[in-house]
Amino acid sequence: MKIRIGILAFSDGREYVYKQLKPINQRFLKMTVDALRNTGEIEPIIGEEIIWTSQLARAQAEKVSVQNIDGTIFNFSTWSFPNLAVIAAQSGKGPHLILSNLNPQYPGLVAMLASAGALDQLGLFNLLGFNSPQLCCDQLVCFREYRE
């Protein structure tokens, strides 16, 4: 049985920056989803919109979490304010894998670390991933064990 994983992508909370970064975030989200599907072990359940507001963080997390998922990936390709990950984590279903696509032109890694730190401060279990499908797959197996 495949592991069902929600995937939420995050972006900068300023509208004009969000609009500029949307194609980049979409491209890296697609790469992540394709890599996970290609493992043959994961069924990605993708959020409908890239999160850049607190309202979207709550709505997208809720929509994904009701689809019988085993956990959620928070995908960071560019900067995102950590409060968005906190809202999504509190509104959705964990455990959470905090993933940064290695993209040196944009501070996705910084957003990942800041968001993971915010979740840690609140005692919300999370794992870190660095755009390695096998590493992600290994960690996602832990999701199912954590939930059982």
N, C-alpha and C positions, 0 to 999 in steps of 0.2 A: 504494500500500500504506500502510495506517495505521501510525502510530507507536504501539507498544505500551509503555505507561508504567505502572509500578507506582505505587500511591499508598498511603502510610502516614500515618496521623494519629497525633498525639502529644498526651498530656495530662500533667497534674501527677502526680507519682509517689506522692503521699499518697492512700491509698485513699478516705478520706472526701471529699477534694477532687475526685478523679477521678469519683466517683459524682455529685457535684453538677454537674460540668461536662460529663458525658457527653452530655446532650441538646444542649448548645451545640456541642460538638465534632462530633456527628453531623450537625447542621444545616449547619455550615460545610463539612464534608466533602462532603455531598450537593451543596451549591452549587458546589463546586470540580469535582466529578465531572461534574455536569450541564453546566457551562460548557465543560469540555474535550470532552465528547461532542458538544456543539452545534457545535464547530468543524468536525466532519466529518473531521478529520485525525488524531484521537487515539483509541485504544482504551484506556480506563483499566482497569487490573487492580488491584482494590481489596483491601487487607488486610482480613482477616475481623474483626479487633478493633482498637480504639483502643489504642495503646501507652502503658502507664503503668508497666511494670516492665521490668527488664533481660531477664527471660525472654521476655516478649512481644516486646520489640524484636528479639531474636534469632530467635524463631520466625516472626514475621510477615515479617521481611525475607527469611528463607530460603524461606518459602512463596511469596512474590511473585516472588522472583528466578528460580525454576525455571520460570516460565511464559513464557519466551522474550521478555523485556522488553528495551527499548532503553535504559532508565534508570528512575530512581525519583524521585518527588516525595515530599518530607517536608512534610506539611501541619501548620502550627501555627496554631491558633485561640486557644489559651490558653497559659498558662505550661507549660513542660516542662523538665525538667532536661536539660542538654546531653549528659550521658553516654548517654542513651537513643538520641539520634541517632548518636552514635559507634558504639554497639553495633550499631545497625541498618545503618549504612554498612559496617562491617567484616564483617557477616554476610550482606549482600545484594549487589545488583548496581548499580553506578554507570554513568554519572555520576549525580549527585544535584542536583535542583533543590529548593532550600530555599524553601518558599512560606509567606508569612504572609497570612492573611485579614485584611483591615483591620477590626478589631473593637476599637474604643477602650475598651470596658468591661473587656477582659482583655488581659494582656501577651503575646499571641501574637507580636507583632513583636519583643519582647525575647527570647523563646524562639528565634525564628528566627535573630536575630543572634548569640546566644550559641552556638547549635548550629553555625551556619556557622563561627564563630570556632574552635570546638573541632575541626571537620573540617579547617579550614585549618592548624591547629597540627600535625595528623597528616599533612598533605600529601595529603589526600583531595579530589580535584577536586569543586567544587560551584559552582552558580550561584544567585543570589538572585532571587526573584520576589515581586511584590506584588499578588496577586489580580487580575491582568489576563489574561483568557484569550488575547488576541492576543500579549501579551508572553510568556506561558508557551508558546504555540504556537511563536513564533519561537525561543525558547530550546530547546525540545524538538527542533526540527530539528537543532540543534547536537548533541544527544545521539547521534543516528544517525551524524553525521559524526565525532564523537569516537570512537565505538566501531569505525568502519570503518578 
